[in-house]
Amino acid sequence: MFKTAKRRRHEQVMEAARYMVTGLDNYAMRDDSSIQITPKSVAIAALFRHDIEVTATEARQALGAALTESGFSLDRMTTTYDR
């Protein structure tokens, strides 16, 4: 079954977001609720892991989805892209 380029890109962005949330999950065992992930870190992970450039909107949406599916509050995501 062929995957469309759009679907493959979405999967790669989500994989990068899940990668970042997995790192948060490791630190969450220490119960440090001040640790947050930025959409920019997802964009950087996508660039280095899959060689794709991700917009701030794509990164923010993927990060929100990855946090939610892992059971984290959206408070763990910063709202700005540059931070």
Biopython code that builds the backbone (N, CA, C, O; Angstrom):
import numpy as np
from Bio.PDB.StructureBuilder import StructureBuilder

atoms = [
    (1, "MET", "N", (0.846, -1.185, 0.000)),
    (1, "MET", "CA", (0.000, 0.000, 0.000)),
    (1, "MET", "C", (0.888, 1.245, 0.000)),
    (1, "MET", "O", (1.772, 1.386, 0.846)),
    (2, "PHE", "N", (0.651, 2.124, -0.934)),
    (2, "PHE", "CA", (1.440, 3.344, -1.020)),
    (2, "PHE", "C", (0.877, 4.400, -0.066)),
    (2, "PHE", "O", (-0.334, 4.596, 0.034)),
    (3, "LYS", "N", (1.774, 5.053, 0.611)),
    (3, "LYS", "CA", (1.375, 6.164, 1.460)),
    (3, "LYS", "C", (1.582, 7.446, 0.683)),
    (3, "LYS", "O", (2.572, 7.607, -0.030)),
    (4, "THR", "N", (0.647, 8.342, 0.829)),
    (4, "THR", "CA", (0.814, 9.615, 0.156)),
    (4, "THR", "C", (1.908, 10.406, 0.863)),
    (4, "THR", "O", (2.220, 10.155, 2.027)),
    (5, "ALA", "N", (2.473, 11.343, 0.160)),
    (5, "ALA", "CA", (3.542, 12.165, 0.738)),
    (5, "ALA", "C", (3.026, 12.951, 1.943)),
    (5, "ALA", "O", (3.743, 13.138, 2.925)),
    (6, "LYS", "N", (1.786, 13.404, 1.858)),
    (6, "LYS", "CA", (1.200, 14.172, 2.950)),
    (6, "LYS", "C", (1.046, 13.310, 4.206)),
    (6, "LYS", "O", (1.340, 13.753, 5.316)),
    (7, "ARG", "N", (0.586, 12.085, 4.013)),
    (7, "ARG", "CA", (0.425, 11.170, 5.161)),
    (7, "ARG", "C", (1.784, 10.808, 5.761)),
    (7, "ARG", "O", (1.933, 10.764, 6.982)),
    (8, "ARG", "N", (2.760, 10.553, 4.917)),
    (8, "ARG", "CA", (4.108, 10.211, 5.395)),
    (8, "ARG", "C", (4.698, 11.374, 6.186)),
    (8, "ARG", "O", (5.314, 11.164, 7.231)),
    (9, "ARG", "N", (4.518, 12.571, 5.708)),
    (9, "ARG", "CA", (5.019, 13.757, 6.404)),
    (9, "ARG", "C", (4.361, 13.884, 7.778)),
    (9, "ARG", "O", (5.032, 14.146, 8.776)),
    (10, "HIS", "N", (3.038, 13.694, 7.817)),
    (10, "HIS", "CA", (2.317, 13.759, 9.087)),
    (10, "HIS", "C", (2.872, 12.731, 10.072)),
    (10, "HIS", "O", (3.080, 13.041, 11.245)),
    (11, "GLU", "N", (3.110, 11.521, 9.599)),
    (11, "GLU", "CA", (3.659, 10.472, 10.467)),
    (11, "GLU", "C", (5.043, 10.844, 10.988)),
    (11, "GLU", "O", (5.365, 10.568, 12.144)),
    (12, "GLN", "N", (5.853, 11.460, 10.154)),
    (12, "GLN", "CA", (7.191, 11.861, 10.572)),
    (12, "GLN", "C", (7.143, 12.983, 11.605)),
    (12, "GLN", "O", (7.910, 12.975, 12.568)),
    (13, "VAL", "N", (6.257, 13.935, 11.412)),
    (13, "VAL", "CA", (6.116, 15.025, 12.384)),
    (13, "VAL", "C", (5.608, 14.468, 13.712)),
    (13, "VAL", "O", (6.090, 14.857, 14.776)),
    (14, "MET", "N", (4.642, 13.567, 13.651)),
    (14, "MET", "CA", (4.122, 12.960, 14.885)),
    (14, "MET", "C", (5.192, 12.118, 15.580)),
    (14, "MET", "O", (5.262, 12.095, 16.809)),
    (15, "GLU", "N", (6.009, 11.441, 14.814)),
    (15, "GLU", "CA", (7.084, 10.647, 15.410)),
    (15, "GLU", "C", (8.063, 11.550, 16.140)),
    (15, "GLU", "O", (8.532, 11.207, 17.225)),
    (16, "ALA", "N", (8.370, 12.682, 15.565)),
    (16, "ALA", "CA", (9.275, 13.634, 16.216)),
    (16, "ALA", "C", (8.653, 14.166, 17.503)),
    (16, "ALA", "O", (9.342, 14.311, 18.512)),
    (17, "ALA", "N", (7.366, 14.453, 17.471)),
    (17, "ALA", "CA", (6.674, 14.940, 18.670)),
    (17, "ALA", "C", (6.647, 13.858, 19.749)),
    (17, "ALA", "O", (6.885, 14.144, 20.923)),
    (18, "ARG", "N", (6.360, 12.631, 19.358)),
    (18, "ARG", "CA", (6.347, 11.521, 20.327)),
    (18, "ARG", "C", (7.733, 11.300, 20.920)),
    (18, "ARG", "O", (7.864, 10.971, 22.099)),
    (19, "TYR", "N", (8.760, 11.480, 20.106)),
    (19, "TYR", "CA", (10.131, 11.358, 20.582)),
    (19, "TYR", "C", (10.408, 12.361, 21.698)),
    (19, "TYR", "O", (11.017, 12.022, 22.713)),
    (20, "MET", "N", (9.956, 13.593, 21.500)),
    (20, "MET", "CA", (10.157, 14.621, 22.521)),
    (20, "MET", "C", (9.334, 14.334, 23.775)),
    (20, "MET", "O", (9.810, 14.562, 24.887)),
    (21, "VAL", "N", (8.126, 13.846, 23.614)),
    (21, "VAL", "CA", (7.270, 13.534, 24.764)),
    (21, "VAL", "C", (7.824, 12.342, 25.533)),
    (21, "VAL", "O", (7.697, 12.287, 26.756)),
    (22, "THR", "N", (8.428, 11.397, 24.843)),
    (22, "THR", "CA", (9.055, 10.263, 25.527)),
    (22, "THR", "C", (10.169, 10.755, 26.446)),
    (22, "THR", "O", (10.332, 10.240, 27.552)),
    (23, "GLY", "N", (10.925, 11.734, 26.002)),
    (23, "GLY", "CA", (11.946, 12.339, 26.860)),
    (23, "GLY", "C", (11.327, 13.001, 28.068)),
    (23, "GLY", "O", (11.870, 12.923, 29.170)),
    (24, "LEU", "N", (10.196, 13.650, 27.873)),
    (24, "LEU", "CA", (9.478, 14.264, 28.993)),
    (24, "LEU", "C", (8.978, 13.199, 29.950)),
    (24, "LEU", "O", (9.011, 13.382, 31.166)),
    (25, "ASP", "N", (8.523, 12.104, 29.409)),
    (25, "ASP", "CA", (8.014, 10.998, 30.223)),
    (25, "ASP", "C", (9.109, 10.458, 31.141)),
    (25, "ASP", "O", (8.834, 10.088, 32.282)),
    (26, "ASN", "N", (10.337, 10.413, 30.653)),
    (26, "ASN", "CA", (11.448, 9.944, 31.484)),
    (26, "ASN", "C", (11.704, 10.878, 32.664)),
    (26, "ASN", "O", (12.002, 10.422, 33.768)),
    (27, "TYR", "N", (11.588, 12.170, 32.431)),
    (27, "TYR", "CA", (11.802, 13.147, 33.500)),
    (27, "TYR", "C", (10.574, 13.312, 34.389)),
    (27, "TYR", "O", (10.689, 13.751, 35.533)),
    (28, "ALA", "N", (9.405, 12.962, 33.869)),
    (28, "ALA", "CA", (8.172, 13.130, 34.639)),
    (28, "ALA", "C", (8.157, 12.207, 35.857)),
    (28, "ALA", "O", (7.449, 12.467, 36.830)),
    (29, "MET", "N", (8.929, 11.144, 35.799)),
    (29, "MET", "CA", (8.993, 10.243, 36.953)),
    (29, "MET", "C", (9.554, 10.981, 38.163)),
    (29, "MET", "O", (9.310, 10.589, 39.304)),
    (30, "ARG", "N", (10.294, 12.032, 37.915)),
    (30, "ARG", "CA", (10.836, 12.840, 39.008)),
    (30, "ARG", "C", (9.808, 13.839, 39.523)),
    (30, "ARG", "O", (10.070, 14.600, 40.455)),
    (31, "ASP", "N", (8.630, 13.823, 38.897)),
    (31, "ASP", "CA", (7.508, 14.692, 39.287)),
    (31, "ASP", "C", (7.882, 16.165, 39.227)),
    (31, "ASP", "O", (7.527, 16.940, 40.115)),
    (32, "ASP", "N", (8.592, 16.543, 38.188)),
    (32, "ASP", "CA", (8.943, 17.943, 37.983)),
    (32, "ASP", "C", (7.973, 18.524, 36.964)),
    (32, "ASP", "O", (8.157, 18.360, 35.758)),
    (33, "SER", "N", (6.953, 19.194, 37.446)),
    (33, "SER", "CA", (5.934, 19.713, 36.542)),
    (33, "SER", "C", (6.374, 20.992, 35.823)),
    (33, "SER", "O", (5.624, 21.529, 35.008)),
    (34, "SER", "N", (7.569, 21.479, 36.115)),
    (34, "SER", "CA", (8.032, 22.697, 35.448)),
    (34, "SER", "C", (8.669, 22.410, 34.090)),
    (34, "SER", "O", (8.934, 23.341, 33.329)),
    (35, "ILE", "N", (8.917, 21.160, 33.777)),
    (35, "ILE", "CA", (9.527, 20.807, 32.500)),
    (35, "ILE", "C", (8.488, 20.951, 31.398)),
    (35, "ILE", "O", (7.405, 20.372, 31.472)),
    (36, "GLN", "N", (8.828, 21.727, 30.377)),
    (36, "GLN", "CA", (7.934, 21.946, 29.246)),
    (36, "GLN", "C", (8.665, 21.663, 27.939)),
    (36, "GLN", "O", (9.893, 21.694, 27.872)),
    (37, "ILE", "N", (7.887, 21.391, 26.917)),
    (37, "ILE", "CA", (8.434, 21.157, 25.582)),
    (37, "ILE", "C", (7.955, 22.293, 24.687)),
    (37, "ILE", "O", (6.809, 22.733, 24.773)),
    (38, "THR", "N", (8.839, 22.748, 23.842)),
    (38, "THR", "CA", (8.476, 23.808, 22.904)),
    (38, "THR", "C", (8.167, 23.203, 21.535)),
    (38, "THR", "O", (8.728, 22.170, 21.171)),
    (39, "PRO", "N", (7.290, 23.834, 20.787)),
    (39, "PRO", "CA", (7.070, 23.398, 19.412)),
    (39, "PRO", "C", (8.362, 23.458, 18.588)),
    (39, "PRO", "O", (8.556, 22.667, 17.666)),
    (40, "LYS", "N", (9.227, 24.387, 18.926)),
    (40, "LYS", "CA", (10.498, 24.496, 18.204)),
    (40, "LYS", "C", (11.342, 23.241, 18.374)),
    (40, "LYS", "O", (12.034, 22.829, 17.442)),
    (41, "SER", "N", (11.293, 22.626, 19.559)),
    (41, "SER", "CA", (12.066, 21.403, 19.773)),
    (41, "SER", "C", (11.529, 20.265, 18.908)),
    (41, "SER", "O", (12.296, 19.408, 18.469)),
    (42, "VAL", "N", (10.233, 20.250, 18.662)),
    (42, "VAL", "CA", (9.646, 19.248, 17.765)),
    (42, "VAL", "C", (10.115, 19.507, 16.329)),
    (42, "VAL", "O", (10.447, 18.570, 15.603)),
    (43, "ALA", "N", (10.141, 20.765, 15.930)),
    (43, "ALA", "CA", (10.602, 21.108, 14.588)),
    (43, "ALA", "C", (12.062, 20.705, 14.390)),
    (43, "ALA", "O", (12.438, 20.216, 13.325)),
    (44, "ILE", "N", (12.873, 20.911, 15.410)),
    (44, "ILE", "CA", (14.286, 20.538, 15.327)),
    (44, "ILE", "C", (14.435, 19.021, 15.271)),
    (44, "ILE", "O", (15.247, 18.502, 14.505)),
    (45, "ALA", "N", (13.648, 18.310, 16.084)),
    (45, "ALA", "CA", (13.701, 16.845, 16.060)),
    (45, "ALA", "C", (13.290, 16.312, 14.691)),
    (45, "ALA", "O", (13.893, 15.362, 14.193)),
    (46, "ALA", "N", (12.273, 16.910, 14.080)),
    (46, "ALA", "CA", (11.837, 16.488, 12.744)),
    (46, "ALA", "C", (12.919, 16.745, 11.705)),
    (46, "ALA", "O", (13.118, 15.941, 10.794)),
    (47, "LEU", "N", (13.614, 17.862, 11.842)),
    (47, "LEU", "CA", (14.685, 18.181, 10.906)),
    (47, "LEU", "C", (15.833, 17.172, 11.012)),
    (47, "LEU", "O", (16.330, 16.679, 9.999)),
    (48, "PHE", "N", (16.237, 16.878, 12.222)),
    (48, "PHE", "CA", (17.385, 15.980, 12.396)),
    (48, "PHE", "C", (17.027, 14.509, 12.216)),
    (48, "PHE", "O", (17.854, 13.732, 11.739)),
    (49, "ARG", "N", (15.825, 14.116, 12.584)),
    (49, "ARG", "CA", (15.450, 12.708, 12.478)),
    (49, "ARG", "C", (14.951, 12.335, 11.084)),
    (49, "ARG", "O", (15.173, 11.213, 10.629)),
    (50, "HIS", "N", (14.275, 13.271, 10.398)),
    (50, "HIS", "CA", (13.648, 12.937, 9.121)),
    (50, "HIS", "C", (14.031, 13.866, 7.982)),
    (50, "HIS", "O", (13.583, 13.674, 6.851)),
    (51, "ASP", "N", (14.853, 14.867, 8.261)),
    (51, "ASP", "CA", (15.306, 15.813, 7.248)),
    (51, "ASP", "C", (14.136, 16.543, 6.585)),
    (51, "ASP", "O", (14.112, 16.732, 5.369)),
    (52, "ILE", "N", (13.164, 16.951, 7.413)),
    (52, "ILE", "CA", (12.043, 17.739, 6.908)),
    (52, "ILE", "C", (11.911, 19.005, 7.746)),
    (52, "ILE", "O", (12.190, 19.004, 8.945)),
    (53, "GLU", "N", (11.489, 20.066, 7.105)),
    (53, "GLU", "CA", (11.243, 21.316, 7.817)),
    (53, "GLU", "C", (9.768, 21.376, 8.191)),
    (53, "GLU", "O", (8.892, 21.071, 7.382)),
    (54, "VAL", "N", (9.513, 21.773, 9.428)),
    (54, "VAL", "CA", (8.163, 21.785, 9.963)),
    (54, "VAL", "C", (7.804, 23.213, 10.350)),
    (54, "VAL", "O", (8.617, 23.932, 10.931)),
    (55, "THR", "N", (6.593, 23.613, 10.029)),
    (55, "THR", "CA", (6.140, 24.948, 10.411)),
    (55, "THR", "C", (5.798, 24.970, 11.902)),
    (55, "THR", "O", (5.636, 23.925, 12.532)),
    (56, "ALA", "N", (5.694, 26.161, 12.441)),
    (56, "ALA", "CA", (5.343, 26.311, 13.855)),
    (56, "ALA", "C", (3.968, 25.730, 14.138)),
    (56, "ALA", "O", (3.759, 25.119, 15.186)),
    (57, "THR", "N", (3.048, 25.907, 13.237)),
    (57, "THR", "CA", (1.693, 25.378, 13.417)),
    (57, "THR", "C", (1.691, 23.854, 13.430)),
    (57, "THR", "O", (1.060, 23.237, 14.289)),
    (58, "GLU", "N", (2.399, 23.247, 12.477)),
    (58, "GLU", "CA", (2.491, 21.785, 12.436)),
    (58, "GLU", "C", (3.109, 21.241, 13.723)),
    (58, "GLU", "O", (2.620, 20.267, 14.296)),
    (59, "ALA", "N", (4.181, 21.877, 14.165)),
    (59, "ALA", "CA", (4.872, 21.426, 15.370)),
    (59, "ALA", "C", (3.975, 21.553, 16.594)),
    (59, "ALA", "O", (3.934, 20.652, 17.431)),
    (60, "ARG", "N", (3.267, 22.653, 16.701)),
    (60, "ARG", "CA", (2.371, 22.884, 17.838)),
    (60, "ARG", "C", (1.245, 21.856, 17.858)),
    (60, "ARG", "O", (0.925, 21.313, 18.915)),
    (61, "GLN", "N", (0.648, 21.586, 16.719)),
    (61, "GLN", "CA", (-0.446, 20.613, 16.642)),
    (61, "GLN", "C", (0.033, 19.200, 16.956)),
    (61, "GLN", "O", (-0.636, 18.463, 17.680)),
    (62, "ALA", "N", (1.182, 18.823, 16.417)),
    (62, "ALA", "CA", (1.719, 17.491, 16.674)),
    (62, "ALA", "C", (2.095, 17.330, 18.139)),
    (62, "ALA", "O", (1.843, 16.284, 18.736)),
    (63, "LEU", "N", (2.690, 18.351, 18.713)),
    (63, "LEU", "CA", (3.066, 18.287, 20.123)),
    (63, "LEU", "C", (1.841, 18.178, 21.013)),
    (63, "LEU", "O", (1.832, 17.399, 21.966)),
    (64, "GLY", "N", (0.817, 18.946, 20.712)),
    (64, "GLY", "CA", (-0.423, 18.860, 21.478)),
    (64, "GLY", "C", (-1.024, 17.465, 21.414)),
    (64, "GLY", "O", (-1.478, 16.932, 22.427)),
    (65, "ALA", "N", (-1.027, 16.878, 20.231)),
    (65, "ALA", "CA", (-1.568, 15.528, 20.065)),
    (65, "ALA", "C", (-0.726, 14.494, 20.813)),
    (65, "ALA", "O", (-1.271, 13.603, 21.464)),
    (66, "ALA", "N", (0.587, 14.611, 20.722)),
    (66, "ALA", "CA", (1.473, 13.655, 21.395)),
    (66, "ALA", "C", (1.362, 13.762, 22.916)),
    (66, "ALA", "O", (1.376, 12.745, 23.610)),
    (67, "LEU", "N", (1.254, 14.971, 23.430)),
    (67, "LEU", "CA", (1.079, 15.148, 24.875)),
    (67, "LEU", "C", (-0.235, 14.540, 25.339)),
    (67, "LEU", "O", (-0.283, 13.856, 26.360)),
    (68, "THR", "N", (-1.289, 14.790, 24.593)),
    (68, "THR", "CA", (-2.607, 14.278, 24.956)),
    (68, "THR", "C", (-2.649, 12.760, 24.928)),
    (68, "THR", "O", (-3.185, 12.138, 25.846)),
    (69, "GLU", "N", (-2.089, 12.158, 23.884)),
    (69, "GLU", "CA", (-2.144, 10.703, 23.796)),
    (69, "GLU", "C", (-1.257, 10.031, 24.842)),
    (69, "GLU", "O", (-1.450, 8.853, 25.144)),
    (70, "SER", "N", (-0.292, 10.758, 25.398)),
    (70, "SER", "CA", (0.557, 10.212, 26.456)),
    (70, "SER", "C", (0.014, 10.517, 27.848)),
    (70, "SER", "O", (0.595, 10.097, 28.848)),
    (71, "GLY", "N", (-1.094, 11.244, 27.913)),
    (71, "GLY", "CA", (-1.722, 11.527, 29.191)),
    (71, "GLY", "C", (-1.187, 12.745, 29.917)),
    (71, "GLY", "O", (-1.471, 12.938, 31.100)),
    (72, "PHE", "N", (-0.419, 13.566, 29.228)),
    (72, "PHE", "CA", (0.094, 14.791, 29.820)),
    (72, "PHE", "C", (-0.870, 15.946, 29.570)),
    (72, "PHE", "O", (-1.638, 15.933, 28.609)),
    (73, "SER", "N", (-0.819, 16.914, 30.425)),
    (73, "SER", "CA", (-1.601, 18.135, 30.257)),
    (73, "SER", "C", (-0.958, 19.000, 29.180)),
    (73, "SER", "O", (0.257, 18.967, 28.984)),
    (74, "LEU", "N", (-1.781, 19.767, 28.493)),
    (74, "LEU", "CA", (-1.239, 20.687, 27.490)),
    (74, "LEU", "C", (-0.446, 21.815, 28.138)),
    (74, "LEU", "O", (0.210, 22.589, 27.441)),
    (75, "ASP", "N", (-0.501, 21.914, 29.460)),
    (75, "ASP", "CA", (0.322, 22.897, 30.176)),
    (75, "ASP", "C", (1.803, 22.585, 30.026)),
    (75, "ASP", "O", (2.645, 23.444, 30.288)),
    (76, "ARG", "N", (2.129, 21.374, 29.611)),
    (76, "ARG", "CA", (3.527, 20.996, 29.416)),
    (76, "ARG", "C", (4.113, 21.576, 28.140)),
    (76, "ARG", "O", (5.314, 21.449, 27.900)),
    (77, "MET", "N", (3.285, 22.210, 27.320)),
    (77, "MET", "CA", (3.751, 22.803, 26.072)),
    (77, "MET", "C", (3.768, 24.317, 26.228)),
    (77, "MET", "O", (2.800, 24.918, 26.693)),
    (78, "THR", "N", (4.859, 24.910, 25.840)),
    (78, "THR", "CA", (4.901, 26.371, 25.822)),
    (78, "THR", "C", (4.074, 26.853, 24.645)),
    (78, "THR", "O", (3.911, 26.133, 23.660)),
    (79, "THR", "N", (3.557, 28.053, 24.741)),
    (79, "THR", "CA", (2.699, 28.552, 23.681)),
    (79, "THR", "C", (3.456, 29.292, 22.608)),
    (79, "THR", "O", (2.910, 29.567, 21.539)),
    (80, "THR", "N", (4.700, 29.618, 22.872)),
    (80, "THR", "CA", (5.479, 30.334, 21.865)),
    (80, "THR", "C", (6.405, 29.388, 21.139)),
    (80, "THR", "O", (6.833, 28.371, 21.685)),
    (81, "TYR", "N", (6.707, 29.729, 19.914)),
    (81, "TYR", "CA", (7.575, 28.900, 19.085)),
    (81, "TYR", "C", (9.041, 29.140, 19.384)),
    (81, "TYR", "O", (9.851, 28.218, 19.291)),
    (82, "ASP", "N", (9.391, 30.353, 19.737)),
    (82, "ASP", "CA", (10.795, 30.718, 19.869)),
    (82, "ASP", "C", (11.448, 30.345, 21.182)),
    (82, "ASP", "O", (12.675, 30.284, 21.255)),
    (83, "ARG", "N", (10.691, 30.102, 22.192)),
    (83, "ARG", "CA", (11.269, 29.870, 23.503)),
    (83, "ARG", "C", (12.088, 28.616, 23.602)),
    (83, "ARG", "O", (12.628, 28.314, 24.667)),
]
sb = StructureBuilder()
sb.init_structure("model")
sb.init_model(0)
sb.init_chain("A")
sb.init_seg("    ")
for serial, (resi, resn, name, xyz) in enumerate(atoms, 1):
    if name == "N":
        sb.init_residue(resn, " ", resi, " ")
    sb.init_atom(name, np.array(xyz, "f"), 0.0, 1.0, " ", f" {name:<3s}", serial, name[0])
structure = sb.get_structure()
